[in-house]
Amino acid sequence: MSEEFDLSQFEVSMVIRQTTMQDIEPMLAMQRLCFPGMDPWKVDQLRSHLTVFPEGQLVAELDGHIIGSCSSLIINFDEYDDRHSWSDVTDDGYITNHNPEGYNMYGIEVMVHPEYRRMKVGQRLYEARKEIARQFNLKSIIIGGRIPNYHKHSDEMMPRDYVDAVSRHKIYDPVLTFQIMNGFTLMRINPNYLPDDTASGKYATLMEWNNVDYKPMSKRHFKTSYPVRICVVQYMMRAIESFDDLANQCEYFVDVASDAHSDFVVFPEIFTTQLMSFLNEPSPSRAIRRLTEYTPQYIELFTDLAVRYNVNIIGGSHFVKEENDEIYNIAYLFRRDGSIEKQYKIHITPNERKWWGISAGDSVRVFDTDCGKIAIQICYDIEFPEVARIATDMGANIIFVPFCTEDRQGFLRVKYCAQARAVENQIYTVISGTVGNLPQTENMDIQYAQSGIYAPSDFEFARDGIVGETSLNLEMVLIGDVDLEILRRQRQDGTVKQLKDRRHDIYRIDYKKG
């Protein structure tokens, strides 16, 4: 029997999916319809959501048209004040305070196109959000909900009375009633939650849905409540006779760091050029290419040391020849679990181009470690404030800066810029440099350095913003502790709040890789 009708012409497609960059403009148009009179999202805020926590951003799509959306981030809710505002918990709408190791999902917005309400779009989005909470094994979902019908009753009852009446189904509120029907329970009522939400009298109901599938466990891979111990190596460049000489010296420093129970040990930029002292190659460009032949041995050495001594190693940097026959200045992170990451030097100095023909990298990376998120910026890179700001927005708490400078002027550029980056980004910076000399080695014959660990400048941090510094031009190690919990508190409640007080309305950094 043949089909009388082609059923496909009657079918519609309703899907809940992850938000993409192409959805931003339709979402902005929808928001203007959903929340008239309230400040809409900014494009760079939504872009930040997709960069920081793409899994938490969802849209409802009907036959290719966006008809609903919701946005979320992960936090440790206990770290926030009871009377927090929407701006506090969202970092002014940019969610750069998203904590992947947190225990709670925080919903910051749900909206449904007015023409498609009563189609359970909001319920579908809520169910999808609950599924994300289950996937990430989160303890609960918390939301700050509007009470948009409160203005109709504000003359006759307090917010608490209104919420109680809605809870007992005596009054209908489109948001609060919906949340109660979706399994959320009232925690408290927060004043001044959304300053432009006049319909709610600026109040919000703090609601929570508990994940019954939550499996209690220690999810903290990052020791945010404990100091992170860093061992900085100020490395003496001297003539050696073999790779084994370099390996023995490196193992000595790693052993020292391990004995001090360090979480990180940091070596300087291109300290492996020490190998050029026995290569007997007068041409700098040819000497560098011969140096790259030691890359496998270098990686094998530091991988072994990281695992054997149970310490994360920032292996300085090393010149690496890649498949395109280009040579890059690359800093490696050797985790103590045996995994490896790398950061290319982005800004190449004139001398690196002139003497060695080094090529530039093109991406800023932030790495997860068992002590939080870190970034590595090689020497010259720290002199460009945009790079550190991008890394901070990506969640970095510590920026490691391996450097190599030949004179006081070059060293001071690195030091002063590292200190500036620590202040302006409310972040820790660590610089590690080379000292000594390599006679008869072109462009590496003299070195000048004083390594250090730097903090923001506020009451809870080290005096003068200096956790510690080495002696000038002497081979030695510096061991110091940095506290990520203090960093978090200062970003929230410091004397100044450089990250929170940025004027996104008049400027922004647009990372093109993001």
SETOR-894481 format. One record per residue (C-alpha): residue number from 1; residue in one letter; y, x, z. Coordinates in Angstrom, 2 decimals. Layout:
residues N
BASE_seq_type_c2_c1_c3
BASE_NUM_a_Y_X_Z
...
//
This chain:
residues 514
BASE_seq_type_c2_c1_c3
BASE_1_m_0.00_0.00_0.00
BASE_2_s_3.36_1.43_-1.01
BASE_3_e_6.32_1.73_1.32
BASE_4_e_8.86_-1.04_0.73
BASE_5_f_11.68_0.92_2.35
BASE_6_d_12.65_4.57_2.51
BASE_7_l_12.97_4.82_6.30
BASE_8_s_14.72_8.19_6.14
BASE_9_q_17.95_6.50_5.07
BASE_10_f_18.03_4.63_8.38
BASE_11_e_17.27_7.62_10.61
BASE_12_v_19.90_9.36_12.70
BASE_13_s_19.69_12.75_14.35
BASE_14_m_20.82_13.11_17.98
BASE_15_v_20.38_16.63_19.37
BASE_16_i_21.54_18.53_22.45
BASE_17_r_21.99_22.18_21.56
BASE_18_q_23.78_25.34_22.59
BASE_19_t_27.45_25.52_21.65
BASE_20_t_28.55_27.84_18.84
BASE_21_m_31.92_29.24_17.82
BASE_22_q_32.07_26.67_15.00
BASE_23_d_32.05_23.87_17.59
BASE_24_i_35.30_24.95_19.27
BASE_25_e_37.75_23.04_17.07
BASE_26_p_35.80_19.73_17.20
BASE_27_m_35.54_20.13_20.99
BASE_28_l_39.30_20.60_21.32
BASE_29_a_39.94_17.50_19.23
BASE_30_m_37.46_15.51_21.33
BASE_31_q_39.02_16.70_24.58
BASE_32_r_42.43_15.40_23.60
BASE_33_l_40.84_11.96_23.23
BASE_34_c_38.78_12.19_26.43
BASE_35_f_41.47_13.53_28.76
BASE_36_p_44.91_12.37_27.55
BASE_37_g_47.74_13.83_29.58
BASE_38_m_45.64_16.74_30.89
BASE_39_d_45.83_20.35_29.73
BASE_40_p_43.14_20.93_27.11
BASE_41_w_40.93_23.97_26.79
BASE_42_k_42.39_26.99_25.06
BASE_43_v_40.48_28.55_22.19
BASE_44_d_40.15_31.89_23.97
BASE_45_q_38.75_30.13_27.07
BASE_46_l_35.95_28.53_25.07
BASE_47_r_35.29_31.81_23.30
BASE_48_s_35.01_33.46_26.70
BASE_49_h_32.42_30.84_27.76
BASE_50_l_30.26_31.67_24.78
BASE_51_t_30.57_35.38_25.43
BASE_52_v_29.94_35.29_29.17
BASE_53_f_27.28_32.58_29.52
BASE_54_p_26.27_31.04_26.18
BASE_55_e_23.16_29.37_27.66
BASE_56_g_25.33_27.19_29.89
BASE_57_q_27.44_25.72_27.08
BASE_58_l_26.00_22.61_25.39
BASE_59_v_27.07_20.05_22.81
BASE_60_a_25.68_16.68_21.80
BASE_61_e_25.51_16.30_18.03
BASE_62_l_24.97_13.05_16.12
BASE_63_d_24.33_13.44_12.41
BASE_64_g_26.26_16.70_12.37
BASE_65_h_29.24_15.40_14.38
BASE_66_i_30.08_16.66_17.89
BASE_67_i_30.21_13.67_20.23
BASE_68_g_29.85_15.32_23.64
BASE_69_s_29.81_18.65_25.44
BASE_70_c_29.42_20.28_28.82
BASE_71_s_30.26_23.70_30.23
BASE_72_s_28.73_25.57_33.18
BASE_73_l_28.50_28.93_34.90
BASE_74_i_26.32_30.48_37.60
BASE_75_i_27.76_31.50_40.97
BASE_76_n_26.77_32.09_44.56
BASE_77_f_28.46_29.00_45.94
BASE_78_d_28.53_30.34_49.51
BASE_79_e_31.01_32.97_48.39
BASE_80_y_33.70_30.38_47.64
BASE_81_d_36.11_28.66_50.00
BASE_82_d_35.24_25.10_51.01
BASE_83_r_38.54_23.85_49.62
BASE_84_h_38.37_25.75_46.36
BASE_85_s_40.02_24.48_43.22
BASE_86_w_38.74_24.21_39.66
BASE_87_s_40.79_27.28_38.77
BASE_88_d_39.23_29.31_41.62
BASE_89_v_35.67_28.65_40.58
BASE_90_t_36.24_29.06_36.83
BASE_91_d_38.53_32.10_36.99
BASE_92_d_41.33_30.05_35.38
BASE_93_g_38.93_28.58_32.86
BASE_94_y_37.54_31.86_31.50
BASE_95_i_34.37_31.98_33.73
BASE_96_t_34.50_35.77_33.85
BASE_97_n_33.32_35.42_37.46
BASE_98_h_29.94_34.16_36.17
BASE_99_n_27.19_35.80_38.22
BASE_100_p_23.79_35.94_36.45
BASE_101_e_22.16_36.70_39.79
BASE_102_g_23.68_33.70_41.52
BASE_103_y_21.81_30.78_43.04
BASE_104_n_23.88_27.80_41.91
BASE_105_m_24.94_26.38_38.57
BASE_106_y_28.49_25.03_38.67
BASE_107_g_29.39_22.37_36.13
BASE_108_i_33.02_22.64_35.10
BASE_109_e_33.27_19.88_32.51
BASE_110_v_31.40_17.07_30.77
BASE_111_m_33.00_14.97_28.08
BASE_112_v_31.80_12.25_25.71
BASE_113_h_33.72_11.01_22.68
BASE_114_p_35.20_7.55_23.51
BASE_115_e_33.60_5.98_20.42
BASE_116_y_30.10_7.03_21.49
BASE_117_r_30.01_6.03_25.13
BASE_118_r_27.19_3.82_26.46
BASE_119_m_24.76_5.81_24.30
BASE_120_k_23.62_7.86_27.31
BASE_121_v_25.19_10.98_25.82
BASE_122_g_26.42_12.09_29.24
BASE_123_q_22.98_11.51_30.74
BASE_124_r_21.36_13.60_28.01
BASE_125_l_23.80_16.43_28.69
BASE_126_y_23.12_16.22_32.43
BASE_127_e_19.36_16.33_31.83
BASE_128_a_19.77_19.35_29.58
BASE_129_r_21.86_21.06_32.26
BASE_130_k_19.15_20.31_34.84
BASE_131_e_16.58_21.88_32.54
BASE_132_i_18.68_25.05_32.32
BASE_133_a_18.79_25.13_36.14
BASE_134_r_15.00_24.91_36.20
BASE_135_q_14.63_27.64_33.58
BASE_136_f_16.88_29.99_35.54
BASE_137_n_15.24_28.98_38.85
BASE_138_l_18.56_27.95_40.34
BASE_139_k_18.73_26.29_43.73
BASE_140_s_21.13_23.52_42.74
BASE_141_i_23.81_22.23_40.38
BASE_142_i_27.26_21.71_41.90
BASE_143_i_30.09_19.85_40.23
BASE_144_g_33.66_19.00_41.10
BASE_145_g_33.90_15.46_39.83
BASE_146_r_37.03_13.48_38.97
BASE_147_i_37.62_10.03_40.48
BASE_148_p_39.79_8.64_37.65
BASE_149_n_40.00_5.08_38.99
BASE_150_y_41.33_6.16_42.38
BASE_151_h_44.95_5.66_41.31
BASE_152_k_44.26_1.92_41.14
BASE_153_h_43.41_1.89_44.85
BASE_154_s_45.44_4.78_46.27
BASE_155_d_47.97_2.46_47.91
BASE_156_e_45.30_0.67_49.90
BASE_157_m_42.72_3.32_50.81
BASE_158_m_42.24_7.01_51.41
BASE_159_p_40.05_9.08_49.08
BASE_160_r_37.19_9.05_51.59
BASE_161_d_37.26_5.24_51.76
BASE_162_y_37.38_5.01_47.97
BASE_163_v_34.40_7.33_47.53
BASE_164_d_32.46_5.39_50.16
BASE_165_a_33.20_2.11_48.38
BASE_166_v_32.05_3.56_45.05
BASE_167_s_28.89_4.91_46.68
BASE_168_r_28.08_1.40_47.96
BASE_169_h_28.77_-0.07_44.50
BASE_170_k_31.77_-2.09_45.72
BASE_171_i_34.06_-0.27_43.28
BASE_172_y_33.17_1.13_39.89
BASE_173_d_34.35_4.62_38.97
BASE_174_p_33.25_5.88_35.54
BASE_175_v_32.70_9.46_36.74
BASE_176_l_31.55_9.16_40.34
BASE_177_t_29.27_6.20_39.65
BASE_178_f_27.70_8.10_36.78
BASE_179_q_27.10_11.18_38.93
BASE_180_i_25.49_9.15_41.71
BASE_181_m_23.22_7.44_39.17
BASE_182_n_22.15_10.90_37.96
BASE_183_g_20.92_12.05_41.35
BASE_184_f_24.01_13.88_42.68
BASE_185_t_24.95_13.56_46.36
BASE_186_l_28.36_13.96_47.95
BASE_187_m_29.14_17.23_49.76
BASE_188_r_32.86_16.78_50.45
BASE_189_i_36.18_15.82_48.87
BASE_190_n_38.53_18.62_47.76
BASE_191_p_42.31_18.11_47.46
BASE_192_n_44.40_19.78_44.75
BASE_193_y_41.32_20.43_42.65
BASE_194_l_42.93_19.77_39.27
BASE_195_p_46.74_19.74_39.51
BASE_196_d_47.14_17.76_36.25
BASE_197_d_44.56_15.09_37.17
BASE_198_t_47.04_12.51_38.42
BASE_199_a_44.62_9.62_37.90
BASE_200_s_42.40_11.13_40.62
BASE_201_g_45.36_11.95_42.83
BASE_202_k_44.35_15.62_42.26
BASE_203_y_41.20_14.97_44.34
BASE_204_a_37.65_15.84_43.32
BASE_205_t_34.28_14.93_44.76
BASE_206_l_32.14_17.97_45.29
BASE_207_m_28.63_16.81_44.32
BASE_208_e_25.26_18.54_44.36
BASE_209_w_21.89_18.04_42.66
BASE_210_n_19.05_19.95_44.27
BASE_211_n_16.37_21.48_42.07
BASE_212_v_13.05_20.44_43.65
BASE_213_d_11.28_22.98_41.44
BASE_214_y_13.29_25.86_42.91
BASE_215_k_11.09_28.69_44.12
BASE_216_p_12.82_30.61_46.91
BASE_217_m_12.78_34.29_46.21
BASE_218_s_15.07_37.23_46.33
BASE_219_k_16.87_37.07_43.01
BASE_220_r_19.26_39.84_43.86
BASE_221_h_18.66_42.79_41.65
BASE_222_f_22.21_43.93_42.29
BASE_223_k_23.03_45.13_45.76
BASE_224_t_26.33_43.31_45.89
BASE_225_s_26.32_43.08_49.67
BASE_226_y_25.55_46.78_50.19
BASE_227_p_27.30_49.98_49.19
BASE_228_v_26.24_51.70_45.99
BASE_229_r_25.85_55.45_46.44
BASE_230_i_27.03_57.66_43.59
BASE_231_c_26.41_61.38_43.14
BASE_232_v_28.87_63.03_40.74
BASE_233_v_27.88_66.35_39.21
BASE_234_q_30.64_68.80_38.38
BASE_235_y_28.63_71.02_36.07
BASE_236_m_29.22_74.73_35.47
BASE_237_m_28.93_75.76_31.83
BASE_238_r_27.36_79.19_31.53
BASE_239_a_25.29_81.10_29.00
BASE_240_i_21.56_80.23_29.15
BASE_241_e_18.51_81.45_27.26
BASE_242_s_16.42_78.32_26.72
BASE_243_f_16.20_74.55_27.11
BASE_244_d_14.12_75.14_30.25
BASE_245_d_17.15_76.79_31.88
BASE_246_l_19.14_73.59_31.28
BASE_247_a_16.26_71.42_32.48
BASE_248_n_15.85_73.37_35.72
BASE_249_q_19.54_73.07_36.53
BASE_250_c_19.55_69.33_35.80
BASE_251_e_16.47_68.74_37.95
BASE_252_y_18.15_70.59_40.82
BASE_253_f_21.11_68.20_40.76
BASE_254_v_18.91_65.12_40.42
BASE_255_d_16.85_66.31_43.38
BASE_256_v_20.03_66.69_45.45
BASE_257_a_21.11_63.16_44.48
BASE_258_s_17.69_61.75_45.34
BASE_259_d_17.61_63.48_48.74
BASE_260_a_20.93_61.77_49.52
BASE_261_h_19.43_58.39_48.53
BASE_262_s_21.87_58.00_45.66
BASE_263_d_21.70_55.02_43.35
BASE_264_f_23.39_56.88_40.48
BASE_265_v_23.80_60.51_39.48
BASE_266_v_26.41_61.24_36.82
BASE_267_f_26.55_64.24_34.49
BASE_268_p_29.56_65.27_32.34
BASE_269_e_30.27_64.72_28.68
BASE_270_i_28.48_66.98_26.14
BASE_271_f_27.27_69.36_28.84
BASE_272_t_24.24_69.90_26.59
BASE_273_t_26.48_72.05_24.36
BASE_274_q_25.43_74.72_26.85
BASE_275_l_22.39_75.04_24.57
BASE_276_m_24.67_76.46_21.86
BASE_277_s_25.01_79.66_23.91
BASE_278_f_21.60_80.85_22.67
BASE_279_l_21.55_79.26_19.22
BASE_280_n_23.53_82.17_17.72
BASE_281_e_25.14_79.94_15.12
BASE_282_p_28.77_80.98_14.39
BASE_283_s_29.62_77.85_12.40
BASE_284_p_30.58_74.98_14.79
BASE_285_s_29.43_72.26_12.40
BASE_286_r_26.04_73.89_11.83
BASE_287_a_25.68_74.66_15.56
BASE_288_i_26.16_70.97_16.38
BASE_289_r_23.50_69.93_13.90
BASE_290_r_21.08_72.40_15.44
BASE_291_l_21.99_71.04_18.86
BASE_292_t_20.93_67.54_17.79
BASE_293_e_17.37_68.85_17.30
BASE_294_y_17.06_68.92_21.09
BASE_295_t_17.67_65.17_21.41
BASE_296_p_13.99_64.24_21.99
BASE_297_q_13.64_66.89_24.71
BASE_298_y_16.90_65.76_26.33
BASE_299_i_15.82_62.11_26.43
BASE_300_e_12.33_62.95_27.65
BASE_301_l_13.74_65.17_30.41
BASE_302_f_16.11_62.59_31.86
BASE_303_t_13.71_59.69_31.52
BASE_304_d_11.18_61.66_33.55
BASE_305_l_13.75_62.69_36.17
BASE_306_a_15.05_59.13_36.62
BASE_307_v_11.58_57.74_37.27
BASE_308_r_10.26_60.68_39.29
BASE_309_y_13.29_60.91_41.59
BASE_310_n_13.98_57.15_41.71
BASE_311_v_17.64_57.34_40.71
BASE_312_n_19.65_55.90_37.82
BASE_313_i_21.06_58.72_35.70
BASE_314_i_24.17_58.70_33.55
BASE_315_g_23.00_61.60_31.41
BASE_316_g_26.50_62.79_30.53
BASE_317_s_26.63_62.62_26.76
BASE_318_h_24.87_64.37_23.93
BASE_319_f_25.44_64.81_20.20
BASE_320_v_22.86_62.77_18.28
BASE_321_k_22.16_62.71_14.55
BASE_322_e_21.10_59.26_13.39
BASE_323_e_19.44_57.98_10.22
BASE_324_n_22.67_57.88_8.22
BASE_325_d_23.02_61.63_8.83
BASE_326_e_26.10_60.92_10.91
BASE_327_i_26.50_62.62_14.27
BASE_328_y_27.59_60.54_17.27
BASE_329_n_28.65_61.40_20.80
BASE_330_i_26.33_59.18_22.86
BASE_331_a_26.09_58.60_26.60
BASE_332_y_22.69_57.46_27.84
BASE_333_l_21.81_55.41_30.89
BASE_334_f_18.37_56.34_32.17
BASE_335_r_17.31_53.64_34.63
BASE_336_r_14.90_54.48_37.41
BASE_337_d_12.46_51.90_36.04
BASE_338_g_12.08_54.02_32.89
BASE_339_s_14.26_51.94_30.55
BASE_340_i_17.05_53.53_28.51
BASE_341_e_20.42_52.31_27.20
BASE_342_k_23.14_54.05_25.23
BASE_343_q_26.89_53.83_24.70
BASE_344_y_28.54_55.43_21.66
BASE_345_k_31.89_57.14_22.07
BASE_346_i_34.38_54.83_20.38
BASE_347_h_37.47_57.01_20.12
BASE_348_i_36.90_60.45_18.66
BASE_349_t_39.34_63.21_19.53
BASE_350_p_41.04_65.25_16.79
BASE_351_n_39.08_68.33_17.90
BASE_352_e_35.75_66.49_17.63
BASE_353_r_36.61_65.54_14.06
BASE_354_k_38.00_68.97_13.16
BASE_355_w_35.27_71.18_14.57
BASE_356_w_32.15_69.03_14.51
BASE_357_g_32.69_66.02_12.22
BASE_358_i_31.72_63.48_14.89
BASE_359_s_31.57_59.79_13.89
BASE_360_a_32.88_56.92_16.03
BASE_361_g_30.91_54.10_17.60
BASE_362_d_32.12_50.52_17.34
BASE_363_s_30.94_48.48_20.34
BASE_364_v_31.67_48.14_24.05
BASE_365_r_28.54_47.61_26.13
BASE_366_v_27.92_46.59_29.72
BASE_367_f_24.55_47.35_31.29
BASE_368_d_22.59_45.53_33.97
BASE_369_t_21.26_47.81_36.68
BASE_370_d_19.66_47.29_40.08
BASE_371_c_23.12_47.94_41.54
BASE_372_g_25.16_45.56_39.41
BASE_373_k_26.76_45.69_36.00
BASE_374_i_28.19_49.00_34.81
BASE_375_a_29.91_50.41_31.77
BASE_376_i_30.13_53.93_30.37
BASE_377_q_33.26_55.19_28.63
BASE_378_i_33.17_58.72_27.34
BASE_379_c_36.25_60.83_28.11
BASE_380_y_38.90_59.81_25.54
BASE_381_d_37.75_56.15_25.68
BASE_382_i_39.14_55.74_29.20
BASE_383_e_42.61_56.44_27.82
BASE_384_f_42.57_53.12_25.97
BASE_385_p_43.14_50.26_28.44
BASE_386_e_41.72_47.62_26.12
BASE_387_v_38.21_49.10_26.32
BASE_388_a_38.08_48.97_30.11
BASE_389_r_39.50_45.45_30.15
BASE_390_i_36.82_44.27_27.72
BASE_391_a_34.10_45.86_29.87
BASE_392_t_35.54_44.22_32.98
BASE_393_d_35.61_40.82_31.29
BASE_394_m_31.96_41.37_30.41
BASE_395_g_31.18_41.75_34.11
BASE_396_a_31.31_45.50_34.79
BASE_397_n_32.01_46.55_38.38
BASE_398_i_31.81_50.32_37.86
BASE_399_i_32.93_52.37_34.85
BASE_400_f_31.37_55.81_34.56
BASE_401_v_33.43_58.37_32.64
BASE_402_p_31.68_61.59_31.62
BASE_403_f_34.40_63.94_30.38
BASE_404_c_34.95_67.43_29.04
BASE_405_t_38.45_68.92_28.94
BASE_406_e_39.57_72.48_28.36
BASE_407_d_42.91_72.48_30.17
BASE_408_r_44.87_70.84_32.97
BASE_409_q_46.81_68.55_30.66
BASE_410_g_43.66_67.09_29.15
BASE_411_f_42.04_66.67_32.56
BASE_412_l_45.08_64.87_33.98
BASE_413_r_45.06_62.42_31.10
BASE_414_v_41.50_61.45_32.01
BASE_415_k_42.14_61.35_35.76
BASE_416_y_45.35_59.33_35.66
BASE_417_c_43.92_56.86_33.15
BASE_418_a_40.74_56.41_35.21
BASE_419_q_42.86_55.65_38.27
BASE_420_a_45.00_53.24_36.27
BASE_421_r_41.92_51.44_34.96
BASE_422_a_40.63_51.09_38.55
BASE_423_v_43.87_49.45_39.67
BASE_424_e_44.56_47.18_36.73
BASE_425_n_40.97_45.91_36.44
BASE_426_q_40.07_45.86_40.16
BASE_427_i_37.09_48.04_39.38
BASE_428_y_35.58_51.36_40.47
BASE_429_t_35.82_54.31_38.09
BASE_430_v_33.85_57.55_38.28
BASE_431_i_34.72_60.71_36.34
BASE_432_s_32.40_63.70_35.95
BASE_433_g_33.54_66.87_34.18
BASE_434_t_32.45_70.36_33.16
BASE_435_v_33.82_73.63_34.52
BASE_436_g_33.17_77.29_33.66
BASE_437_n_33.06_78.75_30.17
BASE_438_l_30.83_79.45_27.19
BASE_439_p_31.92_82.76_25.62
BASE_440_q_31.56_83.02_21.84
BASE_441_t_31.04_79.28_21.54
BASE_442_e_33.73_77.75_19.32
BASE_443_n_35.64_74.81_20.86
BASE_444_m_33.66_75.05_24.11
BASE_445_d_34.85_78.40_25.41
BASE_446_i_36.90_77.13_28.40
BASE_447_q_36.61_74.11_30.75
BASE_448_y_38.87_72.50_33.36
BASE_449_a_37.88_69.67_35.69
BASE_450_q_38.10_67.95_39.02
BASE_451_s_35.63_65.07_39.26
BASE_452_g_36.15_61.99_41.41
BASE_453_i_35.38_58.41_42.38
BASE_454_y_38.34_56.01_42.28
BASE_455_a_38.93_52.54_43.70
BASE_456_p_41.60_49.85_43.40
BASE_457_s_44.58_50.30_45.68
BASE_458_d_44.49_47.78_48.54
BASE_459_f_43.86_47.70_52.27
BASE_460_e_40.06_47.47_52.19
BASE_461_f_39.61_50.37_49.80
BASE_462_a_39.78_54.11_50.33
BASE_463_r_43.13_55.69_51.16
BASE_464_d_45.15_56.50_48.04
BASE_465_g_42.47_54.72_46.00
BASE_466_i_40.33_57.89_46.09
BASE_467_v_36.78_57.53_47.40
BASE_468_g_36.30_61.27_46.94
BASE_469_e_37.11_64.25_44.72
BASE_470_t_35.50_67.60_44.06
BASE_471_s_37.23_70.94_44.40
BASE_472_l_39.03_72.04_41.26
BASE_473_n_36.99_74.11_38.79
BASE_474_l_34.02_74.76_41.11
BASE_475_e_30.43_73.73_40.43
BASE_476_m_29.48_71.17_43.07
BASE_477_v_28.43_67.60_43.68
BASE_478_l_30.39_64.72_45.19
BASE_479_i_28.56_61.88_46.94
BASE_480_g_30.39_58.68_47.79
BASE_481_d_29.74_55.00_48.46
BASE_482_v_31.42_52.07_46.69
BASE_483_d_31.08_48.53_48.04
BASE_484_l_30.75_45.78_45.44
BASE_485_e_31.18_43.05_48.03
BASE_486_i_34.64_44.37_48.93
BASE_487_l_35.41_44.41_45.21
BASE_488_r_34.40_40.77_44.86
BASE_489_r_36.48_39.70_47.86
BASE_490_q_39.54_41.57_46.66
BASE_491_r_39.32_39.98_43.23
BASE_492_q_39.38_36.60_44.96
BASE_493_d_41.81_37.20_47.83
BASE_494_g_43.43_40.64_47.52
BASE_495_t_47.10_41.41_48.07
BASE_496_v_47.39_41.32_44.30
BASE_497_k_44.95_39.77_41.84
BASE_498_q_45.40_41.55_38.54
BASE_499_l_42.50_39.76_36.88
BASE_500_k_43.41_36.27_38.04
BASE_501_d_47.13_36.70_37.38
BASE_502_r_46.87_37.69_33.73
BASE_503_r_49.09_35.61_31.44
BASE_504_h_46.54_34.33_28.98
BASE_505_d_49.20_31.97_27.72
BASE_506_i_51.22_34.82_26.21
BASE_507_y_48.69_37.62_25.54
BASE_508_r_44.99_38.34_25.25
BASE_509_i_42.56_41.01_24.14
BASE_510_d_40.47_39.82_21.20
BASE_511_y_37.23_41.81_21.12
BASE_512_k_36.05_41.45_17.54
BASE_513_k_32.41_42.12_18.40
BASE_514_g_32.41_39.26_20.90
//
